[in-house]
Amino acid sequence: MPETIDAELIRKPLKEEIYDALHRHIIAGKFSPGDWLRQEDIASQMGVSMTPVREALDLLVASGLAERVPYRGVRVREMSTKDIVEAYGMRLVLEALITHDAALNITPAYISSLQKILDEMKKQIKLNEVPRERQLSREFHSIIADASGNDLLIKLYRVAANAFPDWLLYEAFYRIPDLLTNSVAQTFKEHKAILNALTERDANKAVQVSVEHILDSGKWLEQYFDVPGELLREKEQQVMRLIGKS
């Protein structure tokens, strides 16, 4: 009996389990921007009733990954150029704040978790492993957010991370497979630099390397998704002034 009670206590509500599953599928690119998330189809595929699916979709909308269209339903969020540039700027700001606080408050357990993710990411080098690499990258940044210990900042970061179109960046791998090897290696190098700065509790260095990591995403947005470079540079300059970087 005690084992059963414990299992019940740690199990998530069904709506959250469905939300987690849908979240993973969106980040992995199994749903594309604009794809409809049909309650009936999801309920049938997952073998659940419509109510928790509807609640899970509400959570997706609240997180910023999906949008509700009146009289039509819920779909994966489509982003305008303005949306992308704004999300990019917000991610730059929050990345700096998160890594600064994480460097001051991180514990050995968080460092160990980040190292395990890096070890796993190093194995994801093939095109069909991109979805897994993408999810691991999300988990890496999410753990850093948790390590900051700032509850409000963590909530804001979750919203900004969901709004940032990183799933679009990975689509370039499928269009231009030759990009994969160098990009994965560069991403690993950048993540390793972030972890090293956090391990050394060097807040200034952590801010520097984490911001550089997101700036690299800005180059992808410009080069492969035709986001105007002048808009990205303008946003970057605003953020750099805000966080005191030249």
N, C-alpha and C positions, 0 to 999 in steps of 0.2 A: 504493500500500500504506500509507504513513504516514497518509493521510486516513482510511482504513478503521480503522486501529488507534486513532486519536484518537477517532473516533466511538464505538468500542466502549468506550473508557475513560470517556467522559462520560455514557454511557447508564445510566439507572437500572435496577436489577433489575426484572423484570416485575412482581413483587408490589408494588413501590413505585409503579409507574406505574398499576396497577389501584387501589391505595389512593388515590392522588392523584385519580383520576377519580371514585371513589365519594365521597371527601371533598368534592369540588366539588359533586357532585349533591346531597348532603345539605345543605350550607350554602346552596345555591341553592333549596332547598325542593322539589326534584324527588322526594325521598323525605321522608315525614312521620314524626314520632315514632310508633313502633309498627310501621312498615312492615317487612316481612320482606325480608332481603337473601338471595335464593336463589342458592346457588352455581351450580346448573345454568343458571338464567336468565342470570346475569351472564357465565358462561363462554361461553354460546352467543351472547349479544349482542356480546361483545368479541372473539369468535373465538380464545379461548385455552383451555388445559386447566383442569381443576378445581384442580390443586395450587396455582398462584399465586393463584387467587381465594381459596382457603381461607386462604392465608398473608396476603393482603391484608385479609381479614375479621378475622383475628387482630390485625392492626395497628390496625384501626378500633376493636376492643374495647379494646385497650391504650390508645388515645388518649382513650377516654371518649365517643366519638360513637356507639358501638353497644354492644349488650349481648348476651351469649350466654345463651340459654334452654335448659337441659338437655333433650335429646331432641327439641328443636324446631328449633333453628338460631339464626341471628343476626338481630337486628332493630335498627333505629334506636332509640336510647335514648329511653325514655319517662321523664319527670321528674316526681316528686312536688313538691308545694309546698316540702317540706323540702329536696329536692335543689336546687331553683331558688334558694331563699334562701341556702343554703350556697355555691353556685357564685357568686352575686352578691357575697357578702362576700369570697370568695377573689379574685374578679376585681378588686374595689376595692383590696385589699391589694397584689396583684401589679402592678396598673397603676401604683400609686404608686411601687413599688420599681423597676419597669422604666423608667419615664420619668425618674426621678431619675438612675439610672445612665446612661441613654442621653444625657441632657443633658450629662453629664461626659465621655462617650466618643465621641459621634457624630462621624462623618467627613463630609467634603463629598460623598462618593459616596452615603452613606445619605440625606443631605439631598436630593440630586438625585433619588434613587429615590422618596422620599416626595412630592416636589413633582410628579413625573410621575404618580403615582397620584392625587393631588388634582386635577390637570388632567383626568385621565380620568373621575374621579368626577363632576366638574362637568357632564359631558355626559349622565350617566345620570339623566334626569328623568322618564321615562315609566314607567307601571306594568309594561310588559313588560321594562323594563331593571332592575327591582329585583334580580333574581338577580345580575346583573353588578355592580351597586352594592354588593351585600352581599359579594361575593367581594373586591372592591377594598378595602372597609373592613377585612376580615380581613387582607388583605395589608399594609395600612397599619400596623396594630397589630403584625403579625408582624415587619415590618422594624424597627420601634422596639425590639422585644424583641431582635432580632439586634444592633442598634446598641448595646445595653447592654454587650455584651462579657462578660456573666456567664453562662457555659454552664449552670450548674445552675439559675439563675433562668429562663433561656430554656426549659429542659425543663419546669419547673413551670408556667410561663406557658402553654405549649402545652396541657397537660392542663386547666388552668383555663379557657382559651379554648374548648376543645372541650366542656367541661361547661356553659359558660354558654349559655343557650338563646336566642342572638340570632336564630336562624332563626325562632323563634316570634314575635318582635317584628315581623318583616316580614309575617307573615300578616295583621296588622291592615290593611295597605295594601289587600289584596284584599277584605277585609270592608268597609272604610271608605276608598274611594279618595281622598276629599277630604283625607285626612291627608297624602298623599304630598308635595305641593309644599312645604309648610312644614317637614315633617320632613327632607326631603332638604337643604333650605337650612340648617336648623339643624345637621344633622350635618356639613355642609361647613364651616360656621362654626367648630364645635368642633374639627374636625380641623385647620383652618387655625391656630387658636389654639395647639394642641399643637405643630404644626410651627414656628411662630414662636418659641415658648419654647425648643424644642430648638435652633433655629438660633442663638438668642442665648445658648445654653448656660446658661440660667437654670433651675437644677434645681428651685428652690422653685416657680417659676411653672409649670414643666412638670408637677409633681405636682398643683398646684392645678387646672389646666385639664383634666388627664386624669381626675382623680377626679370633677370636675363632669360630664364627658362620660359616665362610667359611671352617676353618680347620675341622669342624665336617662333612662337605660335603666330604672332602678328605677321611675320614674314610669310608664313604659309597662307594666311588669309589673303594677303596681297597677291602672292604669286600664283596660287592655284584656285582661288575662289573669287578673284577679281574685285576684292574689296579695295576701294581707292586708297592708295598709299598716303595721299595727303591727309585723309581723314584719320588714318591710323597714327601718323606722325603727330598730328595735332593733339590727339587724345594722349599719346605717350608723353608729350611735352607738358600737358596739363598735370598728368599724374606725377611725373618726375619733380615738377615744382612743388606739388602737394606733399610729397614724401621727402623732399629735401635732397633730391638727387639731380645732378647736372646732366 
